């Protein structure tokens, strides 16, 4: 049986081992993990936004966005956290497209964000994703003929517009309409977006939404252009130019409106006004270093001069268009080469973050499992400790009861010895002891002609005989003999064995064997508690010295009478 101290030691060992195993697993990547887990997802997004606004720290922004993107967890992550993760994926797609010209990586992040949003019901961020998917499809806008992706770009812009209306992301609604109109003008697909323009003009969008007034004026200009009301369309363009309220890239919206205005003049046959506006747009694009816009402008010049039959100017701007396009592609390739090391490092960091998140999740599961096992083991050990404590209390009561019985037997034995000593002093005047009449009566009864019926005995005689029986049973040397029996007891008290048996049964309510077992076990208890005289004897030796033929028989008898095994009794005696 485990002691209380051993149980507590076992509990401590289990808890310590569990903690060590959890600490060992966590220590493998906690240094890398702790470098960014100190920040909340919102804090990481804020840091990334600050880097983007700073302009020169977009590499740092990519790192922060990558960390947030890897925090998407449909099972344990909150809706707010997962929304931010999807937003980070979308922003990564945008930055890979516009800054690193890595269209494959951009597409990978955008499609991943799109699939996760659709699968787990995060539709409130779909407008942003569809918007950038449309931007990605505008890669070939600068060619003289519409790119095969043009229709797809407009389709994505339409989805962004529809989802924006549904989720009331009004700023995205306005941006989607603007991008859609510019794409439609460039590819001569104005009719494709007329239903969207009608819905946009009629939509109840809150006043104060950025670019709302600007976008509605341009939408009306496009509607008027489709019915060839060029004068009214130009007026709407002028009104749009006065309503630009974008704080991040106002020059792009200025170029867009001016470019559309030049295109309307071209359709209206106002050659000089169209050229003048293109010159103005070209100057703004060159000053701002917006080479992507120069490609569109040179293309517009070449198309216009081709229509009017000016072959020289057409060839000039056609060559400028090709050179500008080639310059952008060359710079893009050079930029990719320059950024390859950073992109490789970012990819490695991305993989490490993903691996750290995976390991962290596995460690969390392992930690909860270990904690659960520890709790279960702790409960079991606690229940075991309670049961052990109760058993000890029960054994203590049984031990005390056995010791009390032993002392009572000893007191009675000493009292009987005093009575016997007093009787010996009176032997000179008494010829026979009090039991002799009983013997005569028993003898006469025994002389009956073979009758099996036991003669009756008076209470007084029974008491006298019982005193004799106790006197014999007090003699340990006699009862310790393995051959001691009821017949031998009857011989020692000088009575018939059935008379002795009757008196034992009536006085004790039990038979001779039970009485003998009680006396022997009582003596065994005394010897087990007497360290001075019997401390060196084994339990088996004590059993044999008291007439038991085997240790198993002794243990079973001891347990039946005291409620304890000999080992338990001896242990409690030593600790008493």
C-alpha positions in Angstrom: 0.0 0.0 0.0 1.3 3.4 -1.0 1.9 5.9 1.8 0.7 9.5 1.7 4.2 10.8 1.0 4.7 8.3 -1.8 1.4 9.3 -3.4 2.4 13.0 -3.3 5.8 12.2 -4.7 4.2 10.3 -7.6 1.8 13.2 -8.3 4.8 15.6 -8.4 6.7 13.3 -10.7 3.8 13.0 -13.1 3.2 16.8 -13.2 7.0 17.5 -13.6 7.4 15.0 -16.4 4.3 16.5 -18.2 5.7 20.0 -17.9 9.2 19.0 -19.0 7.8 17.2 -22.1 5.7 20.3 -23.0 8.6 22.6 -22.4 10.9 20.4 -24.5 8.5 20.6 -27.5 8.0 24.3 -27.2 11.6 25.1 -26.8 12.5 24.0 -30.3 10.9 27.0 -32.0 9.8 29.3 -29.2 12.6 31.8 -30.0 11.5 32.3 -33.5 7.8 32.1 -32.6 8.1 34.5 -29.6 9.6 37.2 -31.9 6.2 37.9 -33.4 3.6 36.4 -31.1 4.1 39.3 -28.8 2.1 41.3 -31.3 -1.6 40.9 -31.8 -2.9 40.4 -35.3 -4.3 43.9 -35.4 -1.0 45.4 -34.3 0.8 43.5 -37.1 -1.7 44.9 -39.6 -1.2 48.4 -38.3 2.6 48.0 -38.5 2.3 46.8 -42.1 0.0 49.7 -43.0 2.5 52.2 -41.6 5.3 50.6 -43.7 3.1 50.9 -46.8 2.4 54.5 -46.1 6.1 55.2 -45.5 6.7 54.1 -49.1 10.2 52.9 -48.6 9.5 50.0 -46.2 7.3 47.8 -48.3 9.6 44.8 -47.6 8.8 45.1 -43.9 5.1 45.3 -44.8 5.4 42.1 -46.8 6.9 40.3 -43.7 4.1 41.5 -41.4 1.4 40.6 -43.9 3.0 37.1 -44.4 2.9 36.5 -40.6 -0.8 37.6 -40.4 -1.8 35.5 -43.4 -0.4 32.4 -41.7 -2.6 33.0 -38.7 -5.8 32.0 -40.5 -7.4 29.2 -38.4 -11.0 28.2 -39.2 -11.3 26.1 -36.1 -9.7 28.1 -33.3 -9.3 31.6 -34.8 -11.9 34.3 -34.0 -13.9 35.7 -36.9 -12.1 39.1 -36.5 -8.7 37.4 -36.6 -9.5 35.3 -39.7 -10.9 38.4 -41.4 -7.6 40.2 -40.8 -5.7 37.1 -42.2 -7.8 37.2 -45.4 -7.1 40.9 -45.7 -3.4 40.2 -45.3 -3.5 37.6 -48.1 -5.3 40.1 -50.3 -2.8 42.8 -49.6 0.1 40.4 -50.4 -1.6 39.7 -53.7 -1.8 43.4 -54.4 1.8 44.1 -53.5 3.2 41.1 -55.4 1.4 42.4 -58.4 2.1 46.2 -58.3 5.6 46.2 -56.6 7.3 42.9 -57.4 5.6 42.0 -60.7 5.4 38.4 -59.4 2.0 37.6 -61.0 2.1 33.9 -60.1 2.6 34.7 -56.4 0.0 37.4 -56.6 -2.5 35.0 -58.1 -1.6 32.3 -55.5 -2.4 34.6 -52.5 -5.6 36.0 -54.1 -7.0 32.7 -55.1 -6.2 31.3 -51.6 -8.0 34.2 -50.0 -10.9 33.8 -52.3 -11.3 30.0 -51.7 -11.0 30.4 -47.9 -13.6 33.3 -47.9 -16.1 31.2 -49.9 -15.5 28.0 -48.0 -15.7 29.4 -44.4 -18.3 32.1 -45.1 -16.1 35.2 -44.9 -18.0 37.0 -47.6 -17.5 40.4 -46.1 -14.0 40.5 -47.6 -14.9 39.2 -51.0 -15.3 42.7 -52.5 -11.6 43.4 -51.9 -10.4 40.1 -53.3 -12.5 40.4 -56.4 -11.2 43.9 -57.0 -7.6 42.8 -57.0 -8.4 39.7 -59.1 -9.7 42.2 -61.6 -6.6 44.3 -61.4 -4.5 41.2 -62.0 -6.4 40.5 -65.2 -5.6 44.0 -66.6 -2.0 43.0 -67.3 -2.5 43.3 -71.1 -4.4 46.6 -71.1 -1.6 48.5 -72.8 -1.8 46.5 -76.1 -3.6 47.9 -79.2 -6.1 45.1 -79.1 -8.0 44.0 -76.1 -6.3 41.4 -73.9 -8.1 38.0 -73.6 -8.2 38.8 -69.9 -10.2 42.1 -70.4 -13.6 40.4 -70.2 -12.5 38.5 -67.1 -11.2 41.7 -65.5 -14.6 43.4 -66.0 -16.3 40.2 -64.7 -14.3 40.4 -61.5 -15.0 44.1 -61.1 -18.7 43.4 -61.4 -18.4 40.8 -58.7 -16.5 43.2 -56.5 -19.2 45.8 -57.1 -22.1 43.4 -56.3 -20.4 42.1 -53.1 -19.5 45.6 -52.1 -23.2 46.6 -52.3 -24.3 43.6 -50.4 -21.8 44.1 -47.6 -22.0 47.9 -47.7 -18.2 48.4 -48.4 -18.9 51.6 -50.2 -15.3 52.6 -50.9 -14.7 49.4 -52.7 -18.0 49.9 -54.7 -16.6 53.2 -56.0 -13.1 51.9 -56.8 -14.6 48.9 -58.6 -16.7 51.2 -60.8 -13.7 53.4 -61.5 -11.5 50.5 -62.5 -14.3 49.0 -64.6 -14.9 52.2 -66.5 -11.2 52.7 -67.3 -11.0 49.1 -68.5 -14.2 49.5 -70.6 -12.9 52.7 -72.2 -9.5 51.1 -73.0 -11.1 48.1 -74.6 -14.2 49.7 -76.1 -16.5 47.5 -74.0 -18.7 50.2 -72.7 -21.9 48.3 -73.4 -20.8 45.5 -71.0 -20.9 47.7 -68.0 -24.1 49.8 -68.6 -26.2 47.7 -66.2 -23.6 48.3 -63.5 -23.5 52.0 -64.1 -27.3 52.3 -63.9 -27.2 50.4 -60.6 -24.4 52.5 -59.2 -26.1 55.8 -60.1 -29.3 54.6 -58.3 -27.6 53.0 -55.3 -28.1 54.7 -51.9 -24.5 55.1 -51.0 -23.9 57.3 -47.9 -22.7 60.8 -48.5 -19.1 61.3 -47.6 -17.9 58.0 -49.0 -14.5 58.6 -50.7 -14.7 59.0 -54.5 -18.5 58.8 -54.5 -19.2 62.1 -56.2 -16.2 61.6 -58.5 -17.3 58.1 -59.6 -20.9 59.1 -60.2 -19.9 62.0 -62.5 -17.7 59.7 -64.5 -20.4 57.0 -64.6 -22.9 59.6 -66.0 -20.2 60.7 -68.5 -19.9 57.1 -69.7 -23.7 56.8 -70.0 -23.9 60.0 -72.0 -21.0 58.9 -74.2 -22.8 55.7 -75.1 -25.7 57.8 -76.5 -23.3 60.2 -78.2 -24.1 63.1 -75.9 -20.5 64.1 -75.9 -20.9 67.7 -74.6 -22.9 66.6 -71.6 -20.4 63.8 -71.0 -17.5 66.3 -71.0 -19.3 68.5 -68.5 -19.6 65.4 -66.2 -15.8 64.8 -66.6 -15.1 68.4 -65.5 -17.3 68.0 -62.5 -15.6 64.7 -61.6 -12.2 66.4 -61.7 -13.3 68.8 -59.0 -14.5 65.9 -56.7 -11.3 63.9 -56.3 -11.0 63.3 -52.5 -8.6 60.3 -52.4 -5.7 60.9 -50.1 -3.4 58.1 -51.1 -3.2 58.3 -54.9 -5.2 61.4 -56.1 -2.9 61.8 -59.2 -4.1 58.4 -60.6 -7.8 59.5 -60.4 -6.8 62.9 -62.0 -5.1 61.0 -64.8 -8.1 58.7 -65.2 -10.6 61.5 -65.5 -8.4 63.5 -67.9 -7.7 60.4 -70.0 -11.4 59.6 -70.3 -12.1 63.2 -71.2 -9.5 63.1 -74.0 -11.1 59.8 -75.2 -14.5 61.5 -75.4 -13.1 64.5 -77.3 -11.6 62.0 -79.7 -15.0 60.3 -80.2 -16.6 63.7 -80.7 -14.1 64.6 -83.4 -12.4 67.4 -81.3 -8.9 66.5 -82.5 -7.0 69.5 -81.0 -8.8 69.2 -77.6 -8.1 65.5 -77.5 -4.4 66.0 -78.3 -4.1 68.8 -75.8 -5.5 66.7 -73.0 -3.3 63.8 -73.9 -0.3 66.2 -73.8 -1.5 67.3 -70.3 -1.9 63.7 -69.2 1.5 62.8 -70.6 3.1 65.7 -68.8 1.5 64.7 -65.4 2.5 61.0 -65.9 6.1 62.0 -66.7 6.4 64.3 -63.7 5.0 61.6 -61.4 7.1 58.9 -62.9 3.9 56.8 -63.7 5.3 54.8 -66.6 2.4 52.4 -66.7 0.2 55.4 -67.6 2.6 56.5 -70.3 2.1 53.2 -72.1 -1.7 53.9 -72.2 -1.1 57.5 -73.3 1.3 56.6 -76.2 -1.1 53.9 -77.3 -4.0 56.4 -77.3 -1.8 58.8 -79.4 -1.0 56.1 -81.9 -4.6 55.0 -82.3 -5.7 58.6 -82.7 -3.1 59.5 -85.4 -3.8 56.3 -87.2 -7.5 57.2 -87.4 -6.7 60.7 -88.8 -4.2 59.2 -91.3 -1.1 60.9 -89.9 1.3 58.0 -90.6 4.4 59.9 -89.3 2.9 60.7 -85.9 1.4 57.2 -85.8 4.8 55.6 -86.3 6.4 57.9 -83.8 3.9 57.2 -80.9 3.7 53.6 -81.9 7.5 53.3 -81.4 7.2 55.3 -78.1 4.5 53.0 -77.0 6.5 49.9 -77.7 9.7 51.4 -76.1 7.7 52.4 -73.0 6.1 49.0 -72.7 9.5 47.3 -73.2 11.1 49.6 -70.6 8.5 48.7 -68.1 9.0 45.0 -68.8 12.7 45.3 -68.6 12.6 47.3 -65.3 10.1 44.7 -64.0 12.6 41.9 -64.8 15.5 43.9 -63.3 13.3 44.6 -60.2 12.5 40.9 -59.9 16.3 40.1 -60.1 17.1 42.8 -57.5 14.3 41.5 -55.2 15.0 37.8 -55.7 17.1 37.6 -52.5 14.4 39.4 -50.5 11.7 37.2 -52.0 13.7 34.1 -51.2 14.2 35.3 -47.6 10.5 36.2 -47.4 9.6 32.7 -48.8 11.9 31.1 -46.2 10.4 33.3 -43.4 6.9 32.4 -44.7 7.7 28.7 -44.5 9.2 29.1 -41.1 6.2 30.9 -39.8 3.9 28.3 -41.3 6.0 25.5 -39.7 6.1 27.4 -36.4 2.3 27.8 -36.5 1.9 24.1 -37.3 4.2 23.0 -34.5 2.6 25.4 -32.1 -0.8 23.9 -32.8 0.6 20.4 -32.3 2.2 21.5 -29.1 -1.0 23.1 -27.9 -2.9 19.8 -28.6 -0.1 17.8 -26.9 -0.2 20.2 -23.9 -3.9 19.8 -23.5 -3.6 16.0 -23.8 -0.8 16.0 -21.2 -2.8 18.3 -19.0 -5.8 16.0 -19.3 -3.7 13.0 -18.5 -2.2 14.8 -15.5 -5.6 15.8 -14.3 -7.0 12.2 -14.7 -3.9 10.8 -12.9 -4.2 13.5 -10.2 -7.9 12.6 -9.7 -7.1 8.9 -9.6 -4.2 9.4 -7.1 -6.4 11.7 -5.0 -9.1 9.1 -4.9 -6.5 6.5 -4.1 -5.1 8.7 -1.3 -8.6 9.2 0.1 -9.3 5.4 0.0 -5.9 4.8 1.6 -6.6 7.3 4.3 -9.9 5.7 5.1 -8.3 2.2 5.0 -5.7 3.4 7.5 -8.4 4.8 9.7 -10.3 1.5 9.5 -7.1 -0.5 10.2 -6.3 1.7 13.1 -9.7 1.0 14.6 -9.3 -2.7 14.1 -5.8 -2.6 15.5 -7.0 -0.7 18.6 -9.8 -3.1 19.0 -7.5 -6.1 18.8 -5.1 -4.5 21.3 -8.0 -3.8 23.6 -9.2 -7.4 23.3 -5.6 -8.6 24.0 -5.4 -6.5 27.1 -8.8 -7.7 28.3 -7.7 -11.3 27.9 -4.5 -10.5 29.7 -6.3 -8.8 32.6 -8.8 -11.8 32.9 -5.9 -14.2 32.8 -4.1 -12.4 35.6 -7.3 -12.3 37.6 -7.8 -16.0 37.2 -4.2 -16.6 38.3 -4.8 -14.7 41.5 -8.0 -16.7 42.1 -6.0 -20.0 41.5 -3.3 -18.8 43.9 -5.9 -18.1 46.6 -7.4 -21.5 46.0 -4.0 -23.2 46.5 -3.7 -21.6 49.9 -7.0 -23.2 51.0 -6.0 -26.8 49.7 -5.1 -27.8 53.3 -8.7 -27.5 54.4 -10.4 -28.4 51.1 -9.9 -31.9 49.8 -11.3 -31.4 46.4 -12.0 -28.3 44.3 -15.4 -27.0 43.4 -15.5 -29.0 40.1 -15.4 -32.5 41.6 -19.2 -32.9 42.0 -19.5 -32.1 38.4 -17.1 -34.9 37.6 -19.1 -37.3 39.6 -22.3 -36.3 37.9 -20.7 -36.5 34.5 -19.2 -39.9 35.4 -22.6 -41.2 36.4 -24.1 -39.8 33.2 -21.3 -41.4 31.3 -22.1 -44.7 32.8 -25.5 -44.7 31.2 -26.0 -47.7 29.0 -24.8 -46.3 25.7 -27.2 -43.4 25.6 -26.1 -40.5 23.4 -28.1 -37.9 25.1 -25.9 -35.4 26.9 -26.8 -34.9 30.6 -27.8 -31.4 31.7 -25.5 -29.3 33.9 -26.4 -26.5 36.3 -25.4 -23.0 35.7 -23.2 -22.9 38.8 -21.3 -26.0 37.6 -21.0 -24.6 34.1 -19.4 -21.5 35.5 -17.0 -23.5 37.6 -16.1 -25.7 34.6 -15.6 -22.6 32.4 -13.1 -21.2 34.9 -11.2 -24.4 34.5 -11.3 -24.2 30.7 -10.0 -20.6 30.8 -7.3 -21.7 33.1 -6.1 -24.3 30.6 -6.5 -21.9 27.7 -4.4 -19.3 29.5 -1.4 -21.7 29.3 0.2 -20.8 26.0 2.5 -23.8 26.0 -0.6 -26.1 26.1 -2.7 -24.4 23.4 0.4 -23.8 21.1 0.7 -27.6 20.7 -0.4 -28.6 17.2 -2.1 -31.7 18.7 -4.1 -29.8 21.2 -7.8 -30.7 20.8 -11.1 -30.7 22.5 -10.4 -34.2 23.9 -7.1 -33.1 25.4 -8.8 -30.0 26.9 -11.5 -32.3 28.5 -8.7 -34.5 30.0 -7.0 -31.5 31.5 -10.1 -30.2 33.2 -11.2 -33.8 34.1 -14.6 -33.8 32.3 -16.2 -35.5 29.4 -15.3 -33.9 26.1 -19.0 -33.4 25.1 -19.6 -31.7 28.5 -16.7 -29.3 27.8 -18.0 -28.7 24.3 -21.5 -27.9 25.6 -20.2 -25.4 28.1 -18.0 -23.7 25.5 -20.9 -23.5 23.0 -23.3 -22.1 25.7 -20.8 -19.7 27.2 -19.1 -18.4 24.0 -21.8 -18.9 21.4 -19.1 -20.7 19.4 -17.3 -24.0 19.2 -13.9 -25.2 20.5 -12.0 -24.5 17.3 -13.2 -20.9 17.3 -12.2 -20.5 21.0 -8.8 -22.0 20.4 -8.2 -19.7 17.3 -9.1 -16.6 19.4 -6.7 -17.5 22.2 -3.9 -18.3 19.7 -4.5 -15.1 17.7 -4.6 -13.1 20.9 -1.2 -14.5 21.8 0.0 -13.7 18.3 -1.1 -10.1 18.6 0.8 -9.9 21.9 4.0 -11.3 20.4 3.7 -9.0 17.3 3.5 -6.0 19.7 6.3 -7.2 22.0 9.3 -5.9 20.1 11.7 -6.6 23.0 11.1 -10.4 23.2 9.7 -11.3 19.8 11.0 -8.5 17.5 13.4 -10.7 15.7 10.9 -13.5 14.9 9.3 -13.6 11.5 5.5 -13.8 11.1 5.9 -17.4 9.9 8.0 -18.3 13.0 5.3 -16.8 15.3 2.6 -18.8 13.5 4.5 -22.1 13.9 5.2 -21.4 17.6 1.5 -21.0 18.2 0.5 -24.4 16.6 -0.5 -23.2 13.1 0.5 -25.6 10.5 0.9 -23.1 7.6 1.4 -19.4 7.2 -1.6 -19.1 4.9 -3.9 -20.7 7.5 -2.5 -18.4 10.2 -3.0 -15.3 7.9 -6.6 -16.3 7.0 -7.4 -16.9 10.7 -5.7 -13.7 11.8 -7.6 -11.6 9.2 -10.9 -13.2 10.1 -10.6 -12.4 13.8 -8.8 -9.0 13.7 -9.8 -7.7 10.3 -6.1 -7.1 9.5 -3.4 -9.2 8.0 -0.5 -10.1 10.2 1.8 -7.8 8.1 -0.6 -4.8 8.5 -0.9 -5.4 12.3 2.9 -5.7 12.7 3.4 -2.5 10.7 0.9 -0.6 12.8 2.5 -2.0 16.0 5.9 -0.8 14.9 4.6 2.7 14.2 2.5 2.9 17.5 
